[in-house]
Amino acid sequence: MPVLQADKVTETLRRGGSARVDADVPARFAPGDRVVTRNINPLGHTRLPRYARGRQGVIDRDHGVFIFPDTHANTGDPKPQHCYSVLFTARELWGADASPRDKIYIDLWDDHLDPADG
């Protein structure tokens, strides 16, 4: 795994933690597509919150191709893929007692998502 050199710290912090990459990776989803998050329980790192696993949402936007942080944190493999802003209703995530007006956006990668049925 590469070591961050002192002269690169400012530049790295300015860019942010997940690096956007210039890779020709086809998008699996488009805005408006209905998706369901995978119900995974990895031993290592994941950016998929436990409260959002196995829940249905809608793709709001495609941010582009980024390093997949789950794989990168566990193995060092960048595994570039699309990152999407996925819209969930509060009731989908927390049940009938949640506000019917509230919505939550979570940034998720291709490996976190499957197409929703019907």
N, C-alpha and C positions, 0 to 999 in steps of 0.2 A: 504494500500500500504506500502511495507517495506521502512524503513528509512535507508539511507546509513550511516553507522557508520564511524567515522573518521579514524579508523585503516584499513578500506577497500578501501579508496579512491584511493590510488596508484594502487592497484590490479585492481580495476574497470576501471580506466583510461587506464591501459595497455591492458585490454581485448577489450575495445571499447564499444560503446553504445548499439548495438544490440547483445544480447547474443545468441551464438550458444547453442542449447540444444540437449541432447541425448534422442531423442524421435523417436519411430517407426511410422513415418508418411510417407505414400506412396507419391512419386513424381507424380504430374499430368502431367508433361512435361519432355521431354528429349532434349538434344542438337539437333538442326535442326528443331524442331517443330515450325510451324508458329502459332503465337498467336495474339490476339487483346486485347488491354487494355480495361478495363471497363470504361464507361463514367459515373463516379460517382461524386457526389457533396456533400460529407458528411459535417455536421456541425462542426465536430471535426477534429482531426489530421488525415492526410493521407500522405504517402510517395510517392503517385502517382502524379507526376507533372501534372498540368492542361494542359500544352502544349502536353502531351503524351496521354491524355485520348481519347479513341475511335480510336487509331492508331494501325496499324499492324507492328509487328516485328517478330524476330526469336530468339528462345532460343539459346544463345551462350554457357552457362554452368550453372550447378546446383551447388550452393554454399553449399547446405546442409540445415538442419532444424534449424530455428532460431525463437526466439520470434517474433510474428507479431506486429510491433511497432504501427500500427494504432489502433488495439484493446487495446493493453497494455497501450498506452497513454490515451485513453478515459475511459477505465473501469478497468484497472489493470489485466485483463485476458491475460495470455501469448499467448494463441491460437497458439501453435507451428505449423509452416508450412515451406515448401521449399521456399528459396529465389533464384531467377535466375538472371543471367545477360542477359538482353534482348537487342538485336541489332536492332537499327532503322536507316533507312537512313535519312539524313537531309531533303530530299525532302518529306518524309512521315510526318515528324514533322512540317516543315515550308513552304512547297509548292515548286512550280516549280522554284522559284527564288533562292532557296538554292543550294549550290554546289552539283553536282551529285556524287562527290567523297567522301564527308564527311559522316561519320557514328557516331552514338552516342550509348553508352551502358548505360542502366539504370538498377539498381538492383531493382527487383520487386518481390512481393510475390504471392503465389497461388491466394489469394483473389483479386488481381488486374487483373488477366488474364483469358481469355477464349480461347478455340481453334479457330483459324481462319477458316472460311468456305473455302472449296475446295482448 
